[in-house]
Each structure stands twice: as structure tokens, then as C-alpha cells.
Amino acid sequence: MDDETYRRARVAAAARDRSISALVRDFLRSLGTEESETDRLKREERALRDQIAEFTAADRLPRDEVFSRGM
């Protein structure tokens, strides 16, 4: 690692009252526990599909009510 990057890391660690080693350890731990973008999208898709599956024709507004809203 170049000197400038190391200096910035030291400053960032000091601002958080942490050591560089602690910052690196925390970062590496977070890599294994964070939800990936793919996992997040899959989770959101499942939730949306569940909502769609729960939708019934009875959930729709009557025609008269739709047109009385003054779209």
C-alpha cells in the first residue's frame, strides 16, 4: 500500500477511535454478512410476487368509483 493511502487510513481510523487493523477486520467481517445485490433483488422479487399472488379481483375498485375520482 502506498504511503498516502496508509496515511489516509490512519486518519480515518483515528477519527473513528479505532486502529487500522480493527477497521480492516470489521470490513472483512462485513463482506461475509452483507446481502449481495443479487440476494436483495431476489428477496424483493419474492415479496412482490407474494403481493401479486394475494391480489384478487375483489381488491379492485368498482367502475363507478374509479370514474368518480376525476382522474
SELO-973043 format. One record per residue: residue number from 1; chain; x, y, z of N, C-alpha, C in turn. Coordinates in nm, 4 decimals, decimal comma. Each point is the difference from the previous one (the first is absolute). Layout:
N
GUBA; NUM; A; X; Y; Z; X; Y; Z; X; Y; Z
...
***
This chain:
71
GUBA; 1; A; 0,0862; -0,1165; 0,0000; -0,0862; 0,1165; 0,0000; 0,0910; 0,1229; 0,0000
GUBA; 2; A; -0,0388; 0,0988; -0,0790; 0,0844; 0,1197; -0,0068; -0,0170; 0,0839; 0,1273
GUBA; 3; A; 0,0950; 0,0898; 0,0223; 0,0041; 0,0802; 0,1228; -0,1235; 0,0889; 0,0162
GUBA; 4; A; -0,0454; 0,0596; -0,1078; -0,1152; 0,0900; 0,0092; -0,1269; -0,0758; 0,0411
GUBA; 5; A; -0,0198; -0,1180; -0,0570; -0,1161; -0,0815; 0,0361; 0,0081; -0,0410; 0,1462
GUBA; 6; A; 0,1184; -0,0396; 0,0437; 0,0187; -0,0392; 0,1396; -0,0257; 0,1184; 0,0932
GUBA; 7; A; 0,0468; 0,1180; -0,0369; -0,0216; 0,1188; 0,0824; -0,1499; 0,0302; 0,0116
GUBA; 8; A; -0,0700; -0,0081; -0,1111; -0,1454; 0,0260; 0,0032; -0,0727; -0,1038; 0,0851
GUBA; 9; A; 0,0443; -0,1233; -0,0091; -0,0605; -0,1062; 0,0813; 0,0239; 0,0262; 0,1486
GUBA; 10; A; 0,1204; 0,0442; 0,0340; 0,0290; 0,0330; 0,1408; -0,0890; 0,1125; 0,0492
GUBA; 11; A; -0,0179; 0,1032; -0,0834; -0,0848; 0,1138; 0,0372; -0,1442; -0,0459; 0,0177
GUBA; 12; A; -0,0492; -0,0813; -0,0930; -0,1370; -0,0502; 0,0087; -0,0190; -0,0865; 0,1242
GUBA; 13; A; 0,0979; -0,0834; 0,0296; -0,0081; -0,0852; 0,1187; 0,0003; 0,0849; 0,1271
GUBA; 14; A; 0,0869; 0,0995; 0,0041; 0,0069; 0,0867; 0,1174; -0,1304; 0,0769; 0,0197
GUBA; 15; A; -0,0609; 0,0435; -0,1075; -0,1268; 0,0727; 0,0090; -0,1099; -0,0874; 0,0590
GUBA; 16; A; 0,0134; -0,1305; -0,0184; -0,0991; -0,0938; 0,0536; 0,0455; -0,0607; 0,1324
GUBA; 17; A; 0,1131; 0,0484; 0,0500; 0,0601; -0,0520; 0,1238; 0,0239; -0,1506; -0,0110
GUBA; 18; A; 0,0537; -0,0409; -0,1150; 0,0265; -0,1407; -0,0294; 0,1413; -0,0129; -0,0555
GUBA; 19; A; 0,0483; -0,1212; -0,0039; 0,1277; -0,0261; -0,0662; -0,0275; -0,0397; -0,1443
GUBA; 20; A; 0,1027; 0,0053; -0,0825; -0,0149; -0,0439; -0,1389; -0,0359; -0,1483; -0,0026
GUBA; 21; A; 0,0634; -0,0773; 0,0868; -0,0305; -0,1433; 0,0058; -0,1467; -0,0241; 0,0328
GUBA; 22; A; -0,0548; 0,0781; 0,0925; -0,1416; -0,0156; 0,0364; -0,0899; 0,0371; -0,1175
GUBA; 23; A; 0,0350; 0,1059; -0,0727; -0,0791; 0,0375; -0,1176; 0,0026; -0,1098; -0,1058
GUBA; 24; A; 0,1175; -0,0560; -0,0242; 0,0131; -0,1066; -0,0998; -0,0781; -0,1231; 0,0451
GUBA; 25; A; 0,0112; -0,0363; 0,1276; -0,0724; -0,1153; 0,0537; -0,1509; 0,0191; -0,0173
GUBA; 26; A; -0,0495; 0,1183; 0,0380; -0,1437; 0,0292; -0,0128; -0,0453; -0,0060; -0,1455
GUBA; 27; A; 0,0824; 0,0548; -0,0885; -0,0327; -0,0015; -0,1427; -0,0082; -0,1439; -0,0520
GUBA; 28; A; 0,0968; -0,0823; 0,0346; 0,0016; -0,1379; -0,0476; -0,1168; -0,0791; 0,0569
GUBA; 29; A; -0,0367; 0,0240; 0,1240; -0,1169; -0,0666; 0,0585; -0,1273; 0,0407; -0,0732
GUBA; 30; A; -0,0098; 0,1273; -0,0346; -0,1210; 0,0486; -0,0658; -0,0169; -0,0603; -0,1389
GUBA; 31; A; 0,1097; -0,0363; -0,0638; -0,0095; -0,0613; -0,1330; -0,0788; -0,1301; 0,0032
GUBA; 32; A; 0,0165; -0,0731; 0,1066; -0,0676; -0,1283; 0,0112; -0,1431; 0,0110; 0,0476
GUBA; 33; A; -0,0371; 0,1117; 0,0573; -0,1341; 0,0121; 0,0569; -0,0921; 0,0904; -0,0801
GUBA; 34; A; 0,0534; 0,0795; -0,0896; -0,0833; 0,0899; -0,0787; -0,0802; -0,0763; -0,1034
GUBA; 35; A; -0,1187; 0,0486; -0,0245; -0,0846; -0,0577; -0,1027; 0,0513; 0,0484; -0,1362
GUBA; 36; A; 0,0214; -0,0944; -0,0904; 0,0472; 0,0391; -0,1324; -0,1137; 0,0667; -0,0767
GUBA; 37; A; 0,0342; 0,0714; -0,1043; -0,1002; 0,0665; -0,0827; -0,0952; -0,1033; -0,0605
GUBA; 38; A; 0,0545; -0,1127; -0,0413; -0,0830; -0,1065; -0,0577; -0,0961; -0,0542; 0,1044
GUBA; 39; A; 0,0496; -0,0239; 0,1217; -0,0862; -0,0500; 0,1063; -0,1092; 0,1005; 0,0348
GUBA; 40; A; 0,0340; 0,1287; 0,0016; -0,0977; 0,1038; 0,0314; -0,1104; 0,0027; -0,1062
GUBA; 41; A; 0,0409; -0,0068; -0,1266; -0,0984; 0,0011; -0,1083; -0,0898; -0,1233; 0,0045
GUBA; 42; A; 0,0579; -0,1156; 0,0315; -0,0799; -0,1217; 0,0106; -0,1006; 0,0118; 0,1144
GUBA; 43; A; 0,0440; 0,0556; 0,1126; -0,0885; 0,0184; 0,1148; -0,1145; 0,0943; -0,0358
GUBA; 44; A; 0,0327; 0,1109; -0,0658; -0,1034; 0,0950; -0,0406; -0,0958; -0,0611; -0,1019
GUBA; 45; A; 0,0536; -0,0812; -0,0917; -0,0855; -0,0657; -0,0986; -0,0965; -0,0963; 0,0683
GUBA; 46; A; 0,0490; -0,0778; 0,0972; -0,0881; -0,0918; 0,0725; -0,1116; 0,0750; 0,0711
GUBA; 47; A; 0,0347; 0,1126; 0,0639; -0,1009; 0,0793; 0,0704; -0,1039; 0,0543; -0,0971
GUBA; 48; A; 0,0451; 0,0471; -0,1155; -0,0927; 0,0527; -0,1005; -0,0894; -0,1109; -0,0550
GUBA; 49; A; 0,0578; -0,1161; -0,0259; -0,0795; -0,1126; -0,0496; -0,1043; -0,0427; 0,1042
GUBA; 50; A; 0,0377; 0,0045; 0,1275; -0,0960; -0,0324; 0,1060; -0,1156; 0,0996; 0,0005
GUBA; 51; A; 0,0307; 0,1277; -0,0179; -0,1051; 0,1015; -0,0045; -0,0920; -0,0229; -0,1194
GUBA; 52; A; 0,0573; -0,0327; -0,1143; -0,0791; -0,0249; -0,1202; -0,0893; -0,1217; 0,0210
GUBA; 53; A; 0,0536; -0,1042; 0,0622; -0,0771; -0,1223; 0,0222; -0,1175; 0,0254; 0,0945
GUBA; 54; A; 0,0155; 0,0943; 0,0920; -0,1070; 0,0309; 0,0948; -0,1089; 0,0877; -0,0619
GUBA; 55; A; 0,0289; 0,0638; -0,1109; -0,0958; 0,0903; -0,0642; -0,1152; -0,0807; -0,0585
GUBA; 56; A; -0,1212; 0,0477; 0,0229; -0,1175; -0,0657; -0,0589; -0,0837; 0,1049; -0,0720
GUBA; 57; A; -0,0921; -0,0466; -0,0812; -0,0871; 0,0923; -0,0724; -0,0824; 0,0836; 0,0971
GUBA; 58; A; -0,0259; -0,0529; 0,1187; -0,0776; 0,0743; 0,1002; 0,0767; 0,1218; 0,0514
GUBA; 59; A; 0,1307; 0,0033; -0,0206; 0,0816; 0,1128; 0,0452; -0,0147; 0,1214; -0,0902
GUBA; 60; A; -0,0555; -0,0200; -0,1185; -0,0139; 0,1106; -0,0949; -0,1168; 0,0893; 0,0388
GUBA; 61; A; 0,0108; 0,1271; -0,0365; -0,1088; 0,0942; 0,0240; -0,1100; -0,0213; -0,1024
GUBA; 62; A; -0,1245; 0,0220; 0,0405; -0,1085; -0,0088; -0,0972; 0,0175; 0,1064; -0,1090
GUBA; 63; A; -0,0464; -0,0286; -0,1165; 0,0146; 0,0898; -0,1157; -0,0506; 0,1407; 0,0317
GUBA; 64; A; -0,1180; 0,0104; 0,0611; -0,0571; 0,1315; 0,0315; 0,0908; 0,0803; 0,0925
GUBA; 65; A; 0,0596; -0,0685; 0,0960; 0,0890; 0,0685; 0,0945; 0,1274; 0,0487; -0,0691
GUBA; 66; A; 0,0516; -0,0787; -0,0918; 0,1201; 0,0395; -0,0728; -0,0261; 0,1275; -0,0780
GUBA; 67; A; -0,1128; 0,0052; -0,0729; -0,0283; 0,1161; -0,0830; -0,0470; 0,1196; 0,0806
GUBA; 68; A; -0,0491; -0,0218; 0,1214; -0,0442; 0,1132; 0,0822; 0,1165; 0,0708; 0,0662
GUBA; 69; A; 0,1164; -0,0586; -0,0032; 0,1192; 0,0608; 0,0601; 0,0516; 0,1164; -0,0829
GUBA; 70; A; -0,0431; 0,0143; -0,1207; 0,0441; 0,1115; -0,0843; 0,1445; -0,0109; -0,0426
GUBA; 71; A; 0,0373; -0,1127; -0,0482; 0,1365; -0,0243; -0,0437; 0,0483; 0,1195; -0,0751
***
